[in-house]
Amino acid sequence: MKFLHTADLHLGKNFHEYSLIEDQSYMLGTLLDILTDLSYNALVIAGDVFDRSIPSPEAVGLFGGFLGKLKTSRPDIHVLVIPGNHDSPVRLGYGRELFSGLNIHIAEEPERSFDPVIVKVGGESCACFLLPFLYPGSPGASDVAGKGAVSPLGEAARRLEAARKKAAAGGAGLSLLAAHLFCSGGKSSDSERTFLGQAEPVDADMFSGFDYVALGHLHRPQKAGKNAWYSGSPIAYSFDEADHKKYFLSVEIAAGGRRVEQIPITPRRPLRRLSGSFGSFLRDKDESLKEAENCFLEITLSGGVLTENALPILRQRFPYLLLVRQDEARAAITAEAPVRKTGSRNVLDDFREFLEEIHGEADGGTLELFGEILQSLEEEAQEQSL
């Protein structure tokens, strides 16, 4: 059986308030092009199809359009989808009964995880198990593990192994598991939403009986255990992923073993981190910066002097500049600033820090207007106290 493994699409995600719908549409177009290869029997999406439990209309339309185009060009292909921690299982699984007739299988209920989808390829059969994201208290977790159970994943692993052996005894010579979870020792990224105190780290060897375990949740492509892989997200969703290459995984499993190949993904608009002086980014003759004009950018300005309005000024050359950092200047200001007495606060300084945290800098005009409003309120309070 040959299939394509991806995960963590996060359709509808905004990146620093910039909509990524066009970038995600471009990525899905790349996926469609790859799947025109008739040798692929299935597509596995291992969770976090959407970025929100209530996805935007644009995100829903994008995924629906993708499935429509895929089934038009490849009516024979199987699509295996599980919800991740960002998805609403009920919303993602809407129309599951209808879609299953089109070989689009969406795992809505954890209890169904132990009833595999059988994909037949020639004279071979592969039992495909679809395990949605589970954590204590999640919908369906108690049904899987029993009331009061602390570790629904541990019990799910036990039941999945029993179901795998049953499928093998019934003639399914191959087995696949799709799961959305955090494997112990995995490398994470800033863009993942963690569930501290809820999501338990899992030993990938819990699922060692399967021929392949298609994982989602961690955004870096990586191997976990002897038979499990994270495909990683197909798009970089945080600047700490700026230097990471993204892939779809092309997987072939057979009785003799497995072969996993990385298919590089070229993004519509790459992420880059740059650093230098403010003036260096304004020199049009610097050819090394030409490529950056079409990238999502994070720029770190060097020097100990704060540059006001750096973001809008630099954005005139770099229209996709999303964040300006002035760490050296802020550190210098902090070092020179007098230590505040316990309990005392400067509201204007607090507002400046808030703007810098959100936008990367504090706009002078906004600060001036805020100062005027603050002064007016203070004067009004004094008059009322007389």
C-alpha positions as CSV (number, residue, x, y, z in Angstrom):
1,M,0.0,0.0,0.0
2,K,1.3,3.4,-0.9
3,F,-0.1,6.6,0.7
4,L,0.8,10.2,1.4
5,H,1.0,11.3,5.0
6,T,0.4,14.9,6.1
7,A,-0.9,16.6,9.3
8,D,-1.4,19.9,11.0
9,L,-2.9,21.9,8.1
10,H,-4.4,24.5,10.4
11,L,-6.6,25.8,7.7
12,G,-7.9,29.3,8.5
13,K,-4.9,30.2,10.6
14,N,-3.8,33.8,10.9
15,F,-0.1,34.5,11.2
16,H,0.4,37.8,13.1
17,E,-3.1,38.8,12.0
18,Y,-2.2,38.0,8.4
19,S,-4.6,35.5,6.7
20,L,-2.8,32.5,5.3
21,I,-5.8,31.2,3.3
22,E,-4.1,31.9,-0.1
23,D,-0.8,30.3,1.1
24,Q,-2.8,27.2,2.4
25,S,-4.7,27.0,-0.9
26,Y,-1.3,27.0,-2.7
27,M,-0.1,24.2,-0.5
28,L,-3.2,22.1,-1.1
29,G,-2.8,22.7,-4.8
30,T,0.7,21.1,-4.5
31,L,-0.8,18.2,-2.6
32,L,-3.4,17.7,-5.4
33,D,-0.6,17.7,-8.0
34,I,1.3,15.0,-6.1
35,L,-1.8,12.8,-5.8
36,T,-2.4,12.7,-9.5
37,D,0.2,9.9,-9.3
38,L,-2.0,6.8,-9.6
39,S,0.3,4.7,-7.5
40,Y,-1.1,6.4,-4.4
41,N,-3.8,4.4,-2.7
42,A,-4.6,6.8,0.1
43,L,-4.1,10.2,1.7
44,V,-3.7,10.3,5.5
45,I,-4.3,13.6,7.4
46,A,-3.3,13.1,11.0
47,G,-5.2,15.8,12.8
48,D,-5.5,19.6,13.1
49,V,-7.3,20.0,9.7
50,F,-8.5,23.4,11.0
51,D,-6.9,25.9,13.3
52,R,-10.0,26.5,15.3
53,S,-12.8,24.3,16.7
54,I,-15.2,26.6,15.0
55,P,-13.4,27.1,11.7
56,S,-14.0,30.2,9.5
57,P,-16.2,29.9,6.4
58,E,-13.1,30.4,4.2
59,A,-11.3,27.5,5.9
60,V,-14.4,25.2,5.6
61,G,-14.7,26.1,1.9
62,L,-11.1,25.5,1.3
63,F,-11.1,22.0,2.7
64,G,-14.4,21.1,1.0
65,G,-13.1,22.4,-2.3
66,F,-9.9,20.4,-1.9
67,L,-11.8,17.2,-1.2
68,G,-14.1,17.8,-4.2
69,K,-11.1,18.3,-6.5
70,L,-9.3,15.3,-5.2
71,K,-12.3,13.0,-5.6
72,T,-13.0,14.3,-9.1
73,S,-9.4,13.6,-10.2
74,R,-8.9,10.4,-8.1
75,P,-12.3,8.9,-7.3
76,D,-10.6,5.7,-6.3
77,I,-8.3,7.1,-3.6
78,H,-9.0,6.7,0.1
79,V,-8.9,9.7,2.4
80,L,-8.3,9.0,6.1
81,V,-8.8,11.9,8.5
82,I,-8.6,12.3,12.2
83,P,-9.4,15.4,14.4
84,G,-6.5,16.9,16.3
85,N,-6.6,19.1,19.4
86,H,-7.5,22.2,17.4
87,D,-10.4,20.5,15.6
88,S,-14.0,19.9,16.8
89,P,-14.6,16.2,16.1
90,V,-18.3,16.7,15.7
91,R,-17.9,19.6,13.2
92,L,-15.1,17.9,11.3
93,G,-17.1,14.7,11.2
94,Y,-20.2,16.3,9.8
95,G,-21.5,14.2,6.9
96,R,-19.3,11.3,7.9
97,E,-21.9,8.7,6.9
98,L,-22.2,10.2,3.4
99,F,-18.5,10.7,2.9
100,S,-17.6,7.1,3.8
101,G,-19.4,6.0,0.7
102,L,-16.9,8.1,-1.2
103,N,-14.0,6.5,0.6
104,I,-13.5,9.6,2.7
105,H,-13.2,8.3,6.3
106,I,-13.3,10.8,9.1
107,A,-12.8,9.6,12.7
108,E,-15.4,11.5,14.7
109,E,-15.9,9.1,17.7
110,P,-12.9,7.6,19.6
111,E,-14.9,4.4,20.1
112,R,-14.9,3.8,16.4
113,S,-11.1,3.7,16.4
114,F,-11.1,0.0,17.0
115,D,-13.1,-0.8,13.9
116,P,-10.6,-0.4,11.0
117,V,-11.1,0.9,7.5
118,I,-10.0,-1.8,5.2
119,V,-8.1,-0.6,2.1
120,K,-7.6,-3.3,-0.5
121,V,-4.7,-3.1,-3.0
122,G,-4.5,-5.9,-5.4
123,G,-4.6,-9.1,-3.4
124,E,-3.4,-7.4,-0.2
125,S,-5.5,-5.7,2.5
126,C,-4.5,-3.0,4.9
127,A,-6.3,-2.4,8.2
128,C,-6.3,1.4,8.8
129,F,-7.1,2.5,12.4
130,L,-8.0,6.1,13.0
131,L,-7.4,7.5,16.6
132,P,-8.6,11.0,17.3
133,F,-6.8,13.3,19.8
134,L,-7.5,12.1,23.3
135,Y,-6.8,13.6,26.7
136,P,-8.6,13.0,30.1
137,G,-12.0,14.6,29.9
138,S,-12.1,14.9,26.2
139,P,-15.3,13.8,24.4
140,G,-15.3,10.0,24.1
141,A,-12.1,9.5,26.3
142,S,-14.0,7.8,29.1
143,D,-15.7,5.5,26.6
144,V,-12.3,4.3,25.4
145,A,-10.6,3.9,28.8
146,G,-13.5,3.4,31.2
147,K,-14.8,5.8,33.8
148,G,-12.2,7.2,36.2
149,A,-9.3,6.1,34.0
150,V,-6.3,8.4,34.2
151,S,-4.7,7.4,30.9
152,P,-7.1,6.9,28.0
153,L,-4.2,6.6,25.6
154,G,-2.7,3.6,27.5
155,E,-6.0,1.8,27.3
156,A,-6.5,2.8,23.7
157,A,-3.1,1.3,22.8
158,R,-4.1,-1.9,24.4
159,R,-7.4,-2.1,22.6
160,L,-5.8,-1.1,19.3
161,E,-3.3,-3.9,19.5
162,A,-6.0,-6.4,20.1
163,A,-8.0,-5.0,17.2
164,R,-4.9,-5.1,15.0
165,K,-4.3,-8.8,15.7
166,K,-8.0,-9.5,15.1
167,A,-7.8,-7.8,11.7
168,A,-4.6,-9.7,10.8
169,A,-6.3,-13.0,11.7
170,G,-9.1,-11.9,9.4
171,G,-6.8,-11.5,6.4
172,A,-5.4,-7.9,6.7
173,G,-1.7,-8.5,6.2
174,L,-0.8,-4.8,6.7
175,S,-1.8,-2.3,9.4
176,L,-1.7,1.5,9.6
177,L,-2.5,3.7,12.6
178,A,-3.2,7.5,12.4
179,A,-2.9,9.3,15.7
180,H,-2.6,12.9,17.0
181,L,-0.4,12.9,20.1
182,F,2.9,14.0,21.7
183,C,5.6,11.3,21.7
184,S,8.2,11.4,24.4
185,G,11.4,13.0,23.2
186,G,9.8,14.8,20.3
187,K,11.0,18.2,19.1
188,S,8.3,20.9,19.3
189,S,7.9,24.4,17.8
190,D,6.5,27.7,19.1
191,S,3.4,27.3,16.9
192,E,2.1,24.2,18.7
193,R,-0.6,24.7,21.3
194,T,0.4,22.7,24.3
195,F,-2.1,21.1,26.8
196,L,0.0,21.1,30.0
197,G,-1.6,18.9,32.6
198,Q,-3.8,17.3,30.1
199,A,-2.0,15.8,27.1
200,E,0.3,13.0,28.3
201,P,3.6,12.2,26.6
202,V,3.4,8.9,24.9
203,D,6.1,6.2,24.2
204,A,5.8,5.5,20.5
205,D,6.6,1.8,21.2
206,M,3.1,1.5,22.6
207,F,2.1,1.1,18.9
208,S,5.0,-1.0,17.8
209,G,2.8,-3.7,16.3
210,F,1.7,-1.5,13.4
211,D,3.5,-1.4,10.1
212,Y,3.3,2.4,10.1
213,V,2.1,5.0,12.6
214,A,1.2,8.3,10.9
215,L,1.5,11.0,13.6
216,G,0.3,14.6,13.9
217,H,0.7,17.3,16.5
218,L,4.4,18.2,16.3
219,H,5.2,20.6,13.5
220,R,8.7,19.4,12.8
221,P,9.1,16.4,10.6
222,Q,10.7,13.7,12.6
223,K,10.8,10.0,13.4
224,A,9.4,8.7,16.7
225,G,10.2,5.1,17.6
226,K,10.9,2.4,15.1
227,N,7.8,2.6,13.0
228,A,6.2,6.1,13.7
229,W,6.8,9.4,11.9
230,Y,5.6,13.0,12.2
231,S,5.1,14.6,8.8
232,G,5.2,18.0,10.4
233,S,3.0,20.9,9.3
234,P,3.1,21.6,5.6
235,I,3.6,25.4,6.2
236,A,5.8,27.1,8.8
237,Y,3.5,28.7,11.4
238,S,6.1,30.4,13.7
239,F,9.3,32.3,13.1
240,D,11.3,29.6,14.9
241,E,10.4,27.4,12.0
242,A,11.9,29.9,9.5
243,D,14.8,27.6,8.7
244,H,12.9,24.4,8.7
245,K,12.2,22.5,5.5
246,K,8.6,21.2,5.2
247,Y,7.6,17.9,3.6
248,F,4.8,15.5,2.7
249,L,5.7,11.9,3.5
250,S,5.4,9.4,0.8
251,V,5.0,5.9,2.4
252,E,5.0,2.4,1.1
253,I,4.3,-0.5,3.4
254,A,4.5,-4.2,2.5
255,A,5.0,-7.5,4.3
256,G,8.8,-7.0,4.0
257,G,8.9,-3.6,5.6
258,R,8.3,0.1,4.8
259,R,9.9,2.9,2.8
260,V,9.4,6.5,3.8
261,E,10.4,9.3,1.4
262,Q,10.2,13.1,2.1
263,I,8.7,15.2,-0.6
264,P,9.8,18.8,-0.2
265,I,7.1,21.5,-0.1
266,T,7.9,24.9,-1.7
267,P,5.9,27.6,0.2
268,R,4.0,30.3,-1.6
269,R,5.7,32.8,0.7
270,P,8.7,31.7,2.9
271,L,9.4,32.8,6.4
272,R,12.7,34.6,7.1
273,R,14.5,36.1,10.1
274,L,16.8,39.0,9.4
275,S,19.0,41.2,11.6
276,G,20.9,44.4,11.1
277,S,20.9,48.1,11.6
278,F,17.8,50.1,10.7
279,G,19.7,51.9,7.9
280,S,20.9,48.7,6.3
281,F,17.3,47.6,5.4
282,L,16.6,50.9,3.6
283,R,19.5,50.6,1.0
284,D,17.8,49.7,-2.2
285,K,21.1,48.7,-3.8
286,D,21.5,45.7,-1.4
287,E,20.6,42.9,-3.8
288,S,20.8,40.3,-1.0
289,L,17.5,41.8,0.4
290,K,15.6,41.6,-2.9
291,E,14.4,38.0,-2.2
292,A,13.2,39.0,1.3
293,E,10.7,41.5,-0.1
294,N,8.3,38.6,-0.9
295,C,8.8,36.8,2.4
296,F,7.1,36.9,5.7
297,L,9.7,38.7,7.8
298,E,10.8,39.1,11.4
299,I,13.5,41.8,11.6
300,T,15.7,42.3,14.6
301,L,17.3,45.8,14.7
302,S,20.7,46.1,16.2
303,G,21.9,49.0,18.3
304,G,21.0,50.5,21.6
305,V,18.8,53.4,20.4
306,L,15.1,52.8,19.9
307,T,13.8,53.5,16.4
308,E,10.3,54.9,16.4
309,N,7.8,53.8,13.7
310,A,10.3,51.2,12.5
311,L,7.5,48.8,11.4
312,P,5.6,51.1,9.1
313,I,8.8,52.6,7.6
314,L,10.4,49.2,6.9
315,R,7.1,47.8,5.6
316,Q,7.3,50.3,2.7
317,R,10.0,48.1,1.3
318,F,9.0,44.8,2.9
319,P,5.2,44.6,2.5
320,Y,5.1,41.2,4.4
321,L,7.1,42.4,7.4
322,L,5.2,41.1,10.4
323,L,7.4,41.8,13.4
324,V,10.2,44.2,14.3
325,R,12.3,43.4,17.4
326,Q,14.5,45.9,19.1
327,D,15.8,43.8,21.9
328,E,19.1,45.7,22.4
329,A,17.4,49.1,22.5
330,R,14.8,47.8,25.0
331,A,17.5,46.3,27.2
332,A,19.3,49.6,27.2
333,I,16.2,51.5,28.1
334,T,15.4,49.1,30.9
335,A,18.9,49.3,32.3
336,E,18.8,53.1,32.4
337,A,15.2,53.4,33.7
338,P,14.8,54.0,37.4
339,V,13.5,51.1,39.5
340,R,9.8,51.6,40.3
341,K,8.8,51.5,43.9
342,T,6.7,48.6,44.9
343,G,3.0,49.3,44.2
344,S,3.7,52.3,42.0
345,R,2.9,52.2,38.3
346,N,3.4,54.5,35.3
347,V,0.3,53.8,33.2
348,L,1.9,55.5,30.1
349,D,4.9,53.2,30.3
350,D,2.8,50.2,30.8
351,F,0.8,51.1,27.6
352,R,4.1,51.6,25.7
353,E,5.2,48.1,26.8
354,F,1.8,46.7,25.7
355,L,2.1,48.2,22.2
356,E,5.7,47.0,21.8
357,E,4.6,43.5,22.9
358,I,1.7,43.4,20.4
359,H,3.1,45.3,17.4
360,G,6.9,45.2,18.0
361,E,7.0,48.9,18.6
362,A,5.0,51.8,20.1
363,D,3.6,54.3,17.7
364,G,4.4,57.9,18.8
365,G,1.1,59.3,17.7
366,T,-0.8,56.6,19.6
367,L,1.2,57.2,22.7
368,E,0.6,61.0,22.5
369,L,-3.2,60.5,22.1
370,F,-3.2,58.0,25.0
371,G,-1.3,60.5,27.2
372,E,-3.8,63.2,26.4
373,I,-6.7,61.0,27.3
374,L,-5.0,59.9,30.5
375,Q,-4.3,63.5,31.5
376,S,-7.9,64.4,30.9
377,L,-9.2,61.5,33.0
378,E,-6.8,62.4,35.8
379,E,-7.9,66.1,35.8
380,E,-11.6,65.0,35.8
381,A,-10.9,62.7,38.8
382,Q,-9.3,65.5,40.7
383,E,-12.2,67.9,40.0
384,Q,-14.7,65.3,41.3
385,S,-12.6,64.8,44.5
386,L,-12.8,68.5,45.4
